Amino acid sequence: MLAAARLATAGFCVALLVSAPAARADDAPLPPPIPPPVLDPIGGFPDGIFLRTRDGEIVLFPGGRLQVDGAFFPRQIPKSGVFIRRARVELAGWFGSSLYFDVSGDFAPAPPAGTDVAPSALGAADDYVAWAPLGDRAIVQAGEFDAPFTLENRTSDAYTDFIERAMTARSLGAPLNKEVGVMVHGLVGDGRFYYSGGLFNGEGPEFRNLDNQSDSIGRLVLTPFATGERPWRRLSIGASAWYGNHVLGPEVPVQATPGGMVFFEPHWTTGPATPFELHEQGTSTAFGGELNLPIGGRFGLRAEVVWRRQHLVESATTAGPSAPTGDALLDGFAAYGEIWFWLWGDDRLLPAPGLELPLRVDAAGGETGPLYVEGLQLAVRGELLTENLTSDNVTLGDPGISTTRVTTGTIGVNYWRGRFVRLSANYVVNEWSGTSITIMALATQQKIEQEFLLRFAISL
């Protein structure tokens, strides 16, 4: 009986110990539920507006870009008129402190099918993800974005000094502008050294690789006086390199003036009805050099040079076992020199050219600079493009065989309202002096061609 009493007493005590906390928990009020992340509109910074969750783990940069262009010519070809150049919806942002993304879509009307236009006239937008474990010192990004070749090609089209990039970038250096691939880039040494390089399909903004080959592209920039307050502290010297080897690769891009006058055709018809195209076939090697010299914030000089050698094939589009072909070789050289000056405002109004680093806001979450600052910029640029195309089968009638030489001068005026509103006017003069069939036909019509270009742009 004593043992039974002790066992009953122990069981009663255990029941009290178990039930008492439960009773107290039932009586106490439940803790409030954890609220889901809520985006609070924080405000603006020089690059636009941003939204951020209360815990700061998600930061979004909604944006858009609308560019309405006008092109006017003394002659009837090309046709003068106004058109939508870009109409983009954009969203970039951070998940945590190291995962970044940039996605956008372009809704500008496409040119009619069969129209010969340079790739620079087509809508292509950035779509990539990036991992930045060390901030801007090391960024790994994958997707579709501006190829790391030349300063101009790595400067957003929203902030170029002229309405279109120079021929050094848009015709010879990186005519497709954007590539699909993986790149590592970053700023090290207190901003003195910028590096970028990666592997790409080498076929522009295509869905997938067409020939199972990849291109290696890279760019290095040295800013030796990045620290300090000297007027030339932002002087930079850089070099770019590109190597690829394609097997029946993509068609060689059309080359045209900023207004759309075509001066290099990658397709033609020989005889009554035999269409031919010029495709990448074999190795392609290119090198570029750049010098950027802002003196203070209101005046600066800039120059770039590019050399490219590309092996090609001329093939019939209705190719059969006995279709005639030709092996071709393109040697090209292009260069430009530019002078720019701000009548009011200065170049701090715009992002540093040639970097395209991820958007960031300051750690405190406040404004990092004024949103609405006005500026008026004048710029003058001179350009030269020389290409020599040879073929082992001249009977195919390739109109680009021999020399394509274009000399261009451009005067540009840009009014900026912050980084959001841009009004631009460019006066362009092109001189044809080559010996290819296409160039001689243009020179016969008008040896010196003039273009007047306008742009009204809003970017958020």
C-alpha positions as CSV (number, residue, x, y, z in Angstrom):
1,M,0.0,0.0,0.0
2,L,2.8,2.4,0.8
3,A,4.4,1.8,-2.6
4,A,1.1,2.3,-4.3
5,A,0.6,5.6,-2.4
6,R,4.1,6.8,-3.4
7,L,3.4,5.9,-7.1
8,A,0.1,7.8,-7.1
9,T,1.7,10.8,-5.4
10,A,4.5,10.9,-8.0
11,G,2.0,10.6,-10.9
12,F,0.0,13.4,-9.5
13,C,3.1,15.7,-9.3
14,V,4.1,14.9,-12.9
15,A,0.6,15.7,-14.0
16,L,0.8,19.1,-12.3
17,L,4.2,19.8,-13.9
18,V,2.9,19.0,-17.3
19,S,-0.6,20.6,-17.1
20,A,0.5,23.8,-15.3
21,P,2.6,25.3,-18.1
22,A,0.0,24.2,-20.6
23,A,-2.6,26.1,-18.7
24,R,-0.5,29.2,-18.4
25,A,0.2,29.1,-22.1
26,D,-3.5,28.8,-22.9
27,D,-4.3,31.7,-20.6
28,A,-1.5,34.0,-22.1
29,P,-2.3,36.1,-25.2
30,L,-0.9,34.7,-28.5
31,P,2.0,36.6,-30.0
32,P,1.2,38.8,-33.0
33,P,1.7,37.0,-36.3
34,I,4.9,37.9,-38.3
35,P,3.8,40.4,-41.0
36,P,4.8,39.5,-44.6
37,P,7.4,41.7,-46.2
38,V,5.9,45.0,-47.2
39,L,7.4,47.3,-49.8
40,D,7.6,50.9,-48.7
41,P,8.2,53.7,-51.2
42,I,11.4,55.2,-49.9
43,G,12.1,57.9,-52.4
44,G,14.6,58.6,-55.2
45,F,18.3,58.7,-56.0
46,P,20.1,59.9,-59.1
47,D,19.4,56.8,-61.0
48,G,15.7,56.8,-60.4
49,I,13.2,55.6,-57.8
50,F,13.3,52.5,-55.6
51,L,11.1,50.4,-53.3
52,R,12.4,48.5,-50.3
53,T,11.0,46.0,-47.8
54,R,10.9,47.1,-44.2
55,D,13.7,44.6,-43.3
56,G,15.8,45.9,-46.3
57,E,16.2,42.4,-47.8
58,I,14.5,43.2,-51.0
59,V,15.2,46.4,-53.0
60,L,13.4,47.0,-56.4
61,F,14.2,49.6,-59.0
62,P,11.2,49.9,-61.3
63,G,11.9,51.7,-64.5
64,G,11.1,52.3,-68.1
65,R,12.6,53.9,-71.2
66,L,10.9,55.7,-74.1
67,Q,12.9,57.1,-76.9
68,V,11.1,58.9,-79.7
69,D,13.5,59.6,-82.6
70,G,13.4,61.7,-85.8
71,A,15.6,61.3,-88.8
72,F,15.7,63.8,-91.6
73,F,17.6,63.7,-94.9
74,P,18.0,66.1,-97.9
75,R,17.3,63.2,-100.3
76,Q,14.4,60.7,-100.4
77,I,16.5,57.7,-99.3
78,P,16.2,56.8,-96.5
79,K,12.8,58.3,-95.8
80,S,12.5,61.1,-93.3
81,G,10.2,60.8,-90.3
82,V,9.6,60.2,-86.6
83,F,9.5,56.7,-85.1
84,I,9.7,54.9,-81.7
85,R,13.3,53.9,-81.2
86,R,12.9,52.1,-77.8
87,A,9.9,51.5,-75.5
88,R,11.1,49.4,-72.6
89,V,9.7,48.3,-69.3
90,E,12.5,47.5,-66.8
91,L,12.8,46.1,-63.3
92,A,16.1,45.6,-61.5
93,G,16.7,44.8,-57.8
94,W,18.4,43.0,-55.0
95,F,17.5,39.9,-53.0
96,G,19.7,40.2,-49.9
97,S,23.0,41.9,-50.2
98,S,24.5,39.8,-53.0
99,L,21.9,38.6,-55.5
100,Y,21.0,41.1,-58.2
101,F,18.8,40.9,-61.3
102,D,17.9,43.1,-64.3
103,V,15.1,42.2,-66.6
104,S,13.4,44.2,-69.3
105,G,11.3,44.0,-72.4
106,D,11.2,46.2,-75.5
107,F,7.9,47.0,-77.1
108,A,9.1,49.3,-79.9
109,P,7.6,48.4,-83.3
110,A,9.9,46.1,-85.3
111,P,10.9,47.2,-88.9
112,P,9.0,45.5,-91.7
113,A,10.2,42.0,-92.7
114,G,13.0,42.1,-95.3
115,T,14.1,45.6,-94.4
116,D,17.9,46.1,-94.2
117,V,18.6,47.6,-90.8
118,A,21.7,47.5,-88.6
119,P,21.4,45.6,-85.3
120,S,21.7,48.9,-83.5
121,A,18.3,49.9,-84.8
122,L,16.6,46.7,-83.4
123,G,15.2,46.5,-79.9
124,A,17.3,44.3,-77.6
125,A,17.2,44.6,-73.8
126,D,19.2,43.4,-70.8
127,D,18.0,40.2,-69.1
128,Y,20.4,38.8,-66.5
129,V,21.0,37.7,-63.0
130,A,24.2,38.5,-61.0
131,W,25.9,37.4,-57.8
132,A,28.0,40.1,-56.1
133,P,29.5,38.5,-52.9
134,L,32.2,41.2,-52.6
135,G,30.2,44.2,-53.6
136,D,31.4,45.9,-56.8
137,R,34.8,44.2,-56.5
138,A,33.5,40.9,-58.0
139,I,30.3,40.5,-59.9
140,V,29.3,37.3,-61.7
141,Q,26.4,37.8,-64.1
142,A,24.7,35.5,-66.6
143,G,22.2,36.3,-69.3
144,E,21.9,38.8,-72.0
145,F,23.7,42.2,-71.7
146,D,26.2,44.6,-73.4
147,A,29.3,42.7,-74.4
148,P,32.5,43.8,-72.6
149,F,34.2,45.2,-75.7
150,T,35.0,49.0,-76.0
151,L,34.0,51.8,-73.7
152,E,31.0,52.8,-75.9
153,N,29.5,49.3,-76.0
154,R,29.6,49.1,-72.2
155,T,27.8,52.5,-71.9
156,S,24.0,52.3,-71.7
157,D,22.3,53.7,-74.8
158,A,20.4,56.0,-72.4
159,Y,23.6,57.9,-71.6
160,T,25.8,57.9,-74.7
161,D,27.0,61.4,-75.8
162,F,25.4,61.0,-79.2
163,I,22.2,59.4,-80.3
164,E,24.0,56.4,-81.8
165,R,27.3,54.8,-80.8
166,A,30.3,55.3,-83.0
167,M,31.1,53.0,-85.9
168,T,34.0,51.7,-83.8
169,A,31.4,49.9,-81.6
170,R,28.2,49.6,-83.6
171,S,29.7,48.6,-87.0
172,L,33.1,46.8,-86.3
173,G,33.7,46.3,-82.6
174,A,30.5,44.9,-81.3
175,P,27.8,45.3,-84.0
176,L,25.3,43.1,-82.2
177,N,25.8,45.1,-79.0
178,K,24.4,42.5,-76.6
179,E,25.6,38.9,-76.2
180,V,24.3,35.9,-74.2
181,G,26.8,34.4,-71.8
182,V,28.5,34.6,-68.4
183,M,30.8,37.4,-67.3
184,V,32.9,38.3,-64.3
185,H,33.6,42.0,-63.7
186,G,34.4,44.5,-61.0
187,L,36.2,47.5,-59.6
188,V,39.3,46.9,-57.4
189,G,42.2,49.0,-56.0
190,D,40.0,51.9,-54.8
191,G,38.5,52.3,-58.2
192,R,41.8,52.3,-60.1
193,F,41.3,49.1,-62.0
194,Y,38.2,47.7,-63.8
195,Y,38.2,44.2,-65.2
196,S,35.6,42.3,-67.2
197,G,35.7,39.0,-69.2
198,G,33.6,36.0,-70.0
199,L,32.4,33.4,-72.4
200,F,29.5,34.1,-74.8
201,N,27.6,32.5,-77.6
202,G,29.0,35.2,-80.0
203,E,25.8,35.4,-81.9
204,G,24.1,38.4,-80.3
205,P,20.7,38.3,-78.5
206,E,19.7,34.8,-79.9
207,F,17.6,32.2,-78.2
208,R,20.4,29.5,-78.1
209,N,23.8,28.9,-79.5
210,L,23.6,28.1,-83.2
211,D,27.0,26.4,-83.9
212,N,28.1,25.0,-80.5
213,Q,31.0,27.5,-80.3
214,S,31.8,30.2,-77.8
215,D,33.5,33.5,-77.9
216,S,35.9,34.9,-75.3
217,I,35.5,38.6,-74.7
218,G,37.3,40.8,-72.2
219,R,38.1,44.4,-71.3
220,L,40.6,46.0,-68.8
221,V,40.6,49.7,-67.8
222,L,43.2,51.5,-65.6
223,T,42.4,54.7,-63.8
224,P,45.7,55.5,-62.3
225,F,44.7,58.7,-60.5
226,A,41.3,57.6,-59.2
227,T,42.0,58.9,-55.7
228,G,42.6,62.5,-54.9
229,E,41.2,65.8,-56.2
230,R,43.4,66.3,-59.3
231,P,41.5,67.6,-62.4
232,W,42.6,64.5,-64.3
233,R,41.8,62.0,-61.6
234,R,39.3,60.2,-63.8
235,L,41.7,59.7,-66.7
236,S,41.4,56.1,-67.9
237,I,43.3,53.9,-70.4
238,G,41.8,50.6,-71.5
239,A,42.0,47.7,-73.9
240,S,39.6,45.1,-75.2
241,A,40.0,41.7,-76.8
242,W,37.7,39.3,-78.6
243,Y,38.3,35.8,-80.0
244,G,35.9,33.4,-81.5
245,N,35.7,30.5,-83.9
246,H,32.4,29.8,-85.6
247,V,31.2,27.0,-87.8
248,L,28.5,28.2,-90.2
249,G,27.8,30.9,-87.7
250,P,25.3,33.8,-88.0
251,E,24.9,36.2,-90.8
252,V,27.3,39.1,-90.8
253,P,25.4,42.2,-89.5
254,V,24.2,45.0,-91.8
255,Q,26.3,48.2,-91.4
256,A,24.5,51.5,-91.6
257,T,24.9,55.2,-90.7
258,P,23.1,56.5,-87.6
259,G,20.2,57.6,-89.8
260,G,19.9,54.1,-91.4
261,M,21.8,54.5,-94.7
262,V,23.2,51.0,-95.4
263,F,26.8,50.9,-96.6
264,F,27.6,47.2,-96.1
265,E,25.3,44.4,-97.3
266,P,25.6,40.8,-96.0
267,H,23.2,39.5,-98.6
268,W,22.8,40.0,-102.3
269,T,21.5,38.3,-105.5
270,T,23.7,37.0,-108.3
271,G,22.2,36.4,-111.7
272,P,18.5,36.3,-112.1
273,A,17.5,34.5,-108.9
274,T,20.4,33.2,-106.8
275,P,20.4,34.8,-103.3
276,F,23.7,34.7,-101.3
277,E,24.5,35.5,-97.7
278,L,27.8,36.3,-95.9
279,H,28.2,34.2,-92.7
280,E,30.8,33.8,-90.0
281,Q,33.0,30.8,-90.7
282,G,36.3,30.3,-88.9
283,T,38.2,32.5,-86.5
284,S,37.4,36.1,-85.6
285,T,39.9,38.2,-83.7
286,A,39.5,41.8,-82.5
287,F,41.4,44.2,-80.3
288,G,40.4,47.6,-79.1
289,G,42.1,50.5,-77.3
290,E,40.5,53.4,-75.4
291,L,41.5,56.7,-73.8
292,N,39.0,58.7,-71.7
293,L,40.2,62.1,-70.3
294,P,37.7,64.2,-68.4
295,I,39.4,67.3,-67.2
296,G,37.4,68.5,-64.3
297,G,33.7,67.9,-64.7
298,R,32.9,70.2,-67.7
299,F,35.4,69.3,-70.4
300,G,36.8,66.1,-71.7
301,L,38.4,64.2,-74.6
302,R,37.8,60.6,-75.6
303,A,39.1,58.3,-78.3
304,E,38.8,54.6,-79.2
305,V,40.3,52.4,-81.9
306,V,39.3,48.8,-83.0
307,W,40.9,46.3,-85.4
308,R,39.2,43.1,-86.4
309,R,40.0,40.2,-88.7
310,Q,37.1,37.8,-89.4
311,H,36.9,34.7,-91.6
312,L,33.7,34.3,-93.5
313,V,31.9,32.2,-96.1
314,E,29.7,33.3,-99.0
315,S,26.9,30.8,-99.5
316,A,23.7,30.5,-101.4
317,T,20.6,30.6,-99.2
318,T,19.2,27.7,-101.2
319,A,22.4,25.8,-100.7
320,G,22.5,22.3,-102.2
321,P,25.4,19.8,-102.7
322,S,26.7,21.7,-105.8
323,A,25.8,25.3,-104.7
324,P,28.8,27.7,-105.3
325,T,30.5,29.1,-102.2
326,G,33.4,31.4,-101.5
327,D,35.8,31.8,-98.6
328,A,36.1,35.4,-97.6
329,L,38.2,37.4,-95.2
330,L,37.3,40.8,-93.6
331,D,40.0,43.1,-92.3
332,G,38.7,46.2,-90.6
333,F,39.9,49.2,-88.7
334,A,37.8,51.9,-87.0
335,A,38.6,54.9,-84.8
336,Y,37.0,58.0,-83.4
337,G,38.0,61.1,-81.4
338,E,35.6,63.2,-79.4
339,I,35.5,66.5,-77.5
340,W,32.7,67.3,-75.1
341,F,31.8,70.3,-73.1
342,W,29.1,71.2,-70.6
343,L,27.7,74.8,-70.9
344,W,26.0,74.3,-67.6
345,G,25.9,71.3,-65.3
346,D,28.7,68.8,-65.5
347,D,29.4,65.1,-66.2
348,R,28.5,64.1,-62.6
349,L,24.9,64.3,-63.8
350,L,25.4,61.0,-65.7
351,P,26.8,57.6,-64.7
352,A,30.5,56.9,-65.3
353,P,30.8,55.6,-68.9
354,G,31.9,52.1,-69.7
355,L,31.0,50.4,-66.4
356,E,27.3,49.5,-66.1
357,L,27.6,48.4,-62.5
358,P,24.5,47.3,-60.5
359,L,22.2,50.0,-59.2
360,R,22.7,50.7,-55.5
361,V,21.2,53.1,-52.9
362,D,23.2,54.3,-49.8
363,A,23.1,52.2,-46.7
364,A,21.0,54.8,-44.7
365,G,18.3,54.7,-47.3
366,G,18.2,58.5,-48.0
367,E,18.9,60.4,-51.1
368,T,22.4,60.2,-52.5
369,G,22.1,63.2,-54.7
370,P,19.6,65.6,-56.3
371,L,17.1,64.1,-58.6
372,Y,16.5,67.0,-60.9
373,V,19.6,68.8,-62.0
374,E,19.7,70.4,-65.4
375,G,22.6,70.3,-67.9
376,L,23.4,71.2,-71.4
377,Q,26.2,69.3,-73.2
378,L,27.9,70.0,-76.5
379,A,30.0,67.2,-78.2
380,V,31.9,66.9,-81.5
381,R,33.1,63.6,-82.9
382,G,35.1,62.5,-85.9
383,E,35.1,58.9,-87.1
384,L,36.9,56.7,-89.7
385,L,35.9,53.1,-90.7
386,T,38.0,51.1,-93.3
387,E,37.2,47.5,-94.2
388,N,38.8,45.3,-96.8
389,L,36.8,42.2,-97.9
390,T,38.5,39.6,-100.1
391,S,37.0,36.4,-101.6
392,D,38.4,33.4,-103.5
393,N,35.3,33.3,-105.7
394,V,34.7,36.8,-107.1
395,T,32.1,35.4,-109.6
396,L,29.6,35.3,-106.7
397,G,29.2,39.1,-107.1
398,D,29.5,40.0,-103.4
399,P,28.9,43.8,-103.4
400,G,31.2,44.3,-100.3
401,I,34.3,43.0,-102.0
402,S,37.2,45.4,-102.0
403,T,37.2,48.5,-99.7
404,T,34.5,50.1,-97.6
405,R,35.6,53.4,-96.3
406,V,33.4,55.8,-94.4
407,T,34.5,59.1,-92.8
408,T,31.9,60.7,-90.5
409,G,31.7,63.9,-88.5
410,T,29.0,64.6,-85.9
411,I,27.9,67.6,-83.8
412,G,25.6,66.8,-80.9
413,V,23.7,68.8,-78.4
414,N,22.1,67.2,-75.3
415,Y,19.8,68.8,-72.8
416,W,19.4,66.8,-69.6
417,R,16.8,67.1,-66.8
418,G,18.4,64.9,-64.2
419,R,19.0,61.4,-65.7
420,F,15.3,61.2,-66.7
421,V,14.6,63.6,-69.5
422,R,16.9,64.0,-72.5
423,L,16.5,66.2,-75.6
424,S,19.2,65.6,-78.3
425,A,20.0,66.9,-81.7
426,N,22.7,65.5,-84.0
427,Y,24.0,66.7,-87.3
428,V,25.9,64.0,-89.1
429,V,28.0,64.2,-92.3
430,N,29.1,60.9,-94.0
431,E,31.7,60.7,-96.8
432,W,32.0,57.6,-99.0
433,S,35.4,56.9,-100.4
434,G,35.7,53.1,-100.8
435,T,35.8,50.9,-103.9
436,S,33.2,48.3,-103.1
437,I,30.2,48.1,-105.3
438,T,27.9,49.3,-102.5
439,I,30.1,52.3,-101.6
440,M,30.6,53.3,-105.3
441,A,26.9,53.3,-105.8
442,L,26.4,55.5,-102.8
443,A,29.1,57.9,-104.0
444,T,27.5,58.1,-107.4
445,Q,24.3,59.2,-105.9
446,Q,25.8,61.6,-103.3
447,K,29.4,61.5,-102.3
448,I,28.7,63.4,-99.0
449,E,25.5,62.4,-97.2
450,Q,23.9,64.5,-94.5
451,E,21.6,63.5,-91.7
452,F,19.8,65.5,-89.0
453,L,18.7,63.4,-86.0
454,L,16.5,64.2,-83.0
455,R,15.7,62.3,-79.9
456,F,13.2,62.9,-77.1
457,A,13.7,60.4,-74.3
458,I,12.3,59.7,-70.8
459,S,14.1,57.1,-68.6
460,L,13.1,56.1,-65.1
